[in-house]
Amino acid sequence: MAIRVGIVGTGGISRAHHRAYTSVDGFEIVAVCDIFREKALQAAENWDVPKKHVFTSYNKMLEMDEIDTVSVCTYNQAHRRPTVAALNAGKHVFCEKPMAATLADATAMVRAAKASGKILQIGVKSAFSPSIQFSKKVIAEGILGGIYYSESANCRRRGTPGRTFIYKKTAGAGAIVDIGIYNLHNSLYVMGYPKPVRVSAITEDYISLQDPRFKDKMDVEEFGAAWVRFENGGVMVFKISWAVHQNSLGGSFCLGKNAGISLSGPIMYADSYNKELQKLVESEGLTAIPDPPEGMTTIRFEGLPKVDVWNAQMTAFRDAVLEDGFSTLPPEGVLLTNVIMDGIFRSHKTKKEVAVRVPEI
């Protein structure tokens, strides 16, 4: 029997959710909700959803026994309420990234998931890329040794999106929660979600406000940078931009006591191509290319599969629901991105390093 889905919010991201649900076996979209009825009706027509299953209230939609899961495709500031309501109604939830605009909202969502026993998966699709998945396995096997330093970075030279993304009332924040969430989460994910304890950061919006499209309108950041300390003694530098006078802010990598890894590729840097790594490479059906073959070497990998990350994340969600198991991206782990983002904004406001605390769930 197909997993029956109700979609809340019919903006652009809902169409990506629809494509993924219809590309992966095991789902059926049975209801649509949007505060604008005409938009909901149009989406229902496009997705072959009966008119009687079109709603302007997600609470009304949640009364449908026919719904097993809910996709939350609203703007960031509207993630908490439908997510918590759906979980409380006994539905599984797939919520678009970020989990929420604020730490308080994200915490409420994770607590609701734990109390309900239902799956809450956040749509950080890039975590399902083969390079991130393989990097995570390398680190989990202890091949890098203890990680003492990492960087998490991505850059748009000019890429301020406009629309609901540039207003605090809808997005909550700017580049950090929009695109920064991807590289921030993925760095935490491959390292096994280390617990952050202190953050020092800045955020700025100089360049976008020079653009007539955004001047006197935009009230979120276009740039963010942070120094994050973890309970285990490690440190991460985080950098992100929508608009900046630079073509790169660097990449995402981890430095361990035994080796280092760039998450893009991935590419490893080690003193040798050791037996532990050889064993992992063979088990994954890959080919390693160490250069030079012996001694201090740079190791590239061939044979990583090509993956549609949208389909991969929906497949993982489907399997978790069917097996009554756990999300591949545990919400307690994704919550750490909100802990750090909250620290970033508090640090910028106070102009000093701040302590951060992971909420009890």
Secondary structure by P-SEA (a helix, b strand, c coil): ccbbbbbccccaaaaaaaaaaaacccccccbbbbccaaaaaaaaaaacccccccccccccccccccccbbbbccccccccaaaaaaaaabbbbbccccccccaaaaaaaaaaaaaacbbbbccccccccaaaaaaaaaaaacccccccbbbbbccccccccccccccccccccccccccaaaaaaaaaaaacccccccccccccccccccccccccccccccbbbbbbbccccbbbbbbcccccccccccccccccccccccccccbbbcccccaaaaaaaaaacbbbbbcccccbbbbbbccccccaaaaaaaaaaaaaaaacccccccccccaaaaaaaaaaaaaaaacbbbbbbbccc
